[in-house]
Amino acid sequence: MADQILENIQWQEGEISRADRERLIQQKGTTIWFTGLSGSGKSTIAIALEKALYQRNTLSYRLDGDNIRLGINKNLGFSAVDRAENIRRIGEISKLFSDCGAIALSSFISPYRQDRENVRTLHEESGIKFIEVFVDCSLEVAETRDPKGLYKKARDGKIKNFTGIDDPYETPKNPEIHLRTDQLTLEQEIKTIILYLEQQGIIN
């Protein structure tokens, strides 16, 4: 997808800052980015974390790969170029939620390391906390879960460019949180994330 060259465009500042919004809702805007193979547990963890944060009176919003592709990114496929644009767009959306003071819970396979680093840089340049969570499990375990039967279709040649089968997954080098979902319970995973958020002063 070609980059557009925009002229006569500039960012319009308002009178209310991110700090103002964070004071209003008494929390720190943050993006938590879940990356891992299909079937690794990204969405399951994000759903449970959203509930745990709600129970602590903390505002979060979950951005899920399938949900986004049903709407804003429904014109994108699964080529390397389209995957990069998919992640670029959701990175911008995540940043907007975080700028509002919410905790964005973004669950995307996001297989390419450079795409994830671009999203990290986007946040860091705006002074927004970015937390990469590597939702790690073996391909063998992910295939046994396969709730939508996608791995079977990919093995049968019915799906092309499927991550882990005929498309690569580049593991994070230094994620803030590394969860082995083939070894931990969901409760342990949520406790690990909550503890990290507390230690970073993001939640009380």
C-alpha positions as CSV (number, residue, x, y, z in Angstrom):
1,M,0.0,0.0,0.0
2,A,1.6,3.3,-1.2
3,D,2.2,6.1,1.3
4,Q,0.1,9.2,0.7
5,I,1.8,12.5,0.5
6,L,-0.3,15.1,2.4
7,E,0.1,18.8,1.9
8,N,-1.2,21.7,4.0
9,I,-1.9,19.3,7.0
10,Q,-0.9,20.0,10.6
11,W,-1.7,18.7,14.0
12,Q,-4.4,20.8,15.8
13,E,-3.7,21.1,19.5
14,G,-6.5,21.5,21.9
15,E,-6.7,23.1,25.3
16,I,-7.0,19.9,27.3
17,S,-3.8,17.8,27.6
18,R,-3.2,14.1,28.2
19,A,-2.2,15.0,31.7
20,D,-5.6,16.7,32.2
21,R,-7.5,13.7,31.0
22,E,-5.4,11.4,33.2
23,R,-6.2,13.5,36.2
24,L,-9.8,13.4,35.3
25,I,-10.0,9.6,35.4
26,Q,-7.1,9.0,37.8
27,Q,-5.0,6.7,35.8
28,K,-2.1,6.6,33.3
29,G,-2.7,6.1,29.6
30,T,-0.9,3.0,28.4
31,T,-0.9,0.5,25.5
32,I,-0.5,-3.2,26.3
33,W,0.4,-5.0,23.1
34,F,-0.2,-8.7,23.0
35,T,1.7,-10.6,20.3
36,G,2.0,-14.3,19.5
37,L,0.8,-17.1,17.3
38,S,-2.8,-17.7,16.5
39,G,-4.2,-19.8,19.3
40,S,-1.5,-18.7,21.8
41,G,-4.0,-17.1,24.1
42,K,-3.8,-13.4,23.3
43,S,-7.5,-12.6,23.1
44,T,-8.3,-14.9,26.1
45,I,-5.8,-13.0,28.2
46,A,-6.9,-9.6,27.0
47,I,-10.6,-10.4,27.8
48,A,-9.7,-11.6,31.3
49,L,-7.4,-8.6,31.9
50,E,-10.1,-6.1,30.8
51,K,-12.4,-7.6,33.4
52,A,-9.7,-7.6,36.1
53,L,-9.0,-3.9,35.4
54,Y,-12.7,-3.0,35.4
55,Q,-13.0,-4.7,38.9
56,R,-10.2,-2.3,40.0
57,N,-12.1,0.7,38.6
58,T,-9.6,1.1,35.8
59,L,-10.7,2.1,32.3
60,S,-9.4,-0.1,29.5
61,Y,-10.5,-0.9,26.0
62,R,-9.8,-4.1,24.1
63,L,-8.7,-3.9,20.4
64,D,-8.8,-7.4,18.9
65,G,-7.4,-8.5,15.6
66,D,-10.6,-10.1,14.2
67,N,-12.8,-7.3,15.5
68,I,-10.6,-4.6,13.8
69,R,-10.5,-6.6,10.5
70,L,-14.4,-6.6,10.6
71,G,-14.4,-2.8,10.6
72,I,-11.6,-0.3,10.0
73,N,-9.2,-2.8,8.4
74,K,-11.7,-4.9,6.4
75,N,-10.0,-3.8,3.2
76,L,-6.7,-5.4,4.1
77,G,-5.6,-8.9,3.4
78,F,-2.7,-11.0,4.9
79,S,0.2,-10.1,2.6
80,A,3.3,-8.7,4.3
81,V,2.4,-5.2,3.0
82,D,-1.2,-5.5,4.3
83,R,-0.1,-6.9,7.6
84,A,2.2,-3.9,8.0
85,E,-0.6,-1.5,7.3
86,N,-2.9,-3.4,9.6
87,I,-0.4,-2.9,12.5
88,R,0.3,0.7,11.6
89,R,-3.4,1.6,11.7
90,I,-4.0,-0.2,15.0
91,G,-0.9,1.4,16.5
92,E,-2.3,4.8,15.8
93,I,-5.7,3.8,17.2
94,S,-4.0,2.4,20.4
95,K,-2.1,5.6,20.8
96,L,-5.3,7.6,20.6
97,F,-6.9,5.5,23.3
98,S,-3.8,5.8,25.5
99,D,-3.7,9.6,24.9
100,C,-7.3,9.7,26.2
101,G,-6.0,8.2,29.5
102,A,-7.3,4.7,28.9
103,I,-5.3,1.4,28.9
104,A,-5.5,0.0,25.3
105,L,-5.4,-3.8,25.2
106,S,-4.2,-4.6,21.7
107,S,-4.3,-8.3,20.7
108,F,-2.6,-8.9,17.3
109,I,-0.5,-11.7,15.9
110,S,1.7,-8.8,14.6
111,P,4.3,-11.3,13.3
112,Y,7.0,-8.9,12.1
113,R,9.4,-7.4,14.6
114,Q,9.9,-4.2,12.7
115,D,6.1,-3.5,12.6
116,R,5.9,-3.9,16.4
117,E,9.0,-1.7,16.9
118,N,7.4,1.0,14.7
119,V,4.4,1.0,17.0
120,R,6.6,1.2,20.1
121,T,8.5,4.2,18.6
122,L,5.1,5.9,17.7
123,H,4.2,5.7,21.4
124,E,7.5,6.6,22.9
125,E,7.8,9.6,20.7
126,S,4.5,10.8,22.2
127,G,5.6,10.0,25.7
128,I,3.1,7.1,26.0
129,K,4.0,3.9,27.8
130,F,4.1,0.9,25.5
131,I,4.2,-2.6,27.1
132,E,4.9,-5.6,24.8
133,V,3.6,-8.9,26.0
134,F,4.9,-12.0,24.3
135,V,2.1,-14.6,24.5
136,D,4.3,-17.5,23.9
137,C,3.4,-21.1,23.2
138,S,4.7,-23.8,20.9
139,L,3.3,-24.2,17.4
140,E,2.3,-27.7,18.3
141,V,0.2,-26.5,21.3
142,A,-1.3,-23.7,19.3
143,E,-2.4,-26.2,16.6
144,T,-4.0,-28.5,19.2
145,R,-6.1,-25.5,20.4
146,D,-7.1,-24.2,16.9
147,P,-10.6,-23.1,17.9
148,K,-11.5,-21.8,14.4
149,G,-9.8,-24.6,12.5
150,L,-7.4,-22.2,10.8
151,Y,-4.3,-24.3,11.2
152,K,-6.0,-27.3,9.6
153,K,-7.1,-25.1,6.7
154,A,-3.6,-23.7,6.3
155,R,-2.0,-27.2,6.4
156,D,-4.5,-28.3,3.7
157,G,-3.6,-25.3,1.6
158,K,-6.9,-23.6,1.9
159,I,-5.4,-20.5,3.7
160,K,-2.3,-18.8,2.3
161,N,0.2,-16.6,4.2
162,F,-0.8,-18.2,7.6
163,T,1.6,-17.3,10.4
164,G,3.6,-20.3,11.6
165,I,2.8,-22.4,8.6
166,D,3.8,-20.6,5.4
167,D,4.5,-17.2,6.9
168,P,7.1,-16.4,9.6
169,Y,6.6,-15.2,13.2
170,E,9.5,-13.1,14.5
171,T,9.6,-13.5,18.3
172,P,10.2,-10.3,20.4
173,K,13.7,-9.8,21.5
174,N,13.1,-7.9,24.8
175,P,9.4,-7.9,25.7
176,E,8.4,-6.2,28.9
177,I,6.4,-9.4,29.8
178,H,6.9,-12.9,28.6
179,L,4.0,-15.4,29.2
180,R,4.4,-19.1,28.5
181,T,0.8,-19.9,28.0
182,D,1.5,-23.6,27.6
183,Q,2.9,-23.6,31.2
184,L,0.9,-21.0,33.1
185,T,-2.8,-20.8,34.1
186,L,-4.9,-17.8,33.0
187,E,-5.0,-16.7,36.6
188,Q,-1.2,-16.7,36.8
189,E,-0.9,-14.8,33.6
190,I,-3.3,-12.0,34.8
191,K,-1.5,-11.8,38.1
192,T,1.8,-11.4,36.3
193,I,0.5,-8.5,34.2
194,I,-1.3,-6.8,37.1
195,L,1.9,-7.0,39.2
196,Y,3.9,-5.4,36.4
197,L,1.4,-2.6,36.1
198,E,1.5,-2.0,39.8
199,Q,5.3,-1.9,39.8
200,Q,5.4,0.6,37.0
201,G,2.9,2.8,38.8
202,I,0.3,2.5,36.0
203,I,-2.4,1.2,38.3
204,N,-2.7,1.4,42.1
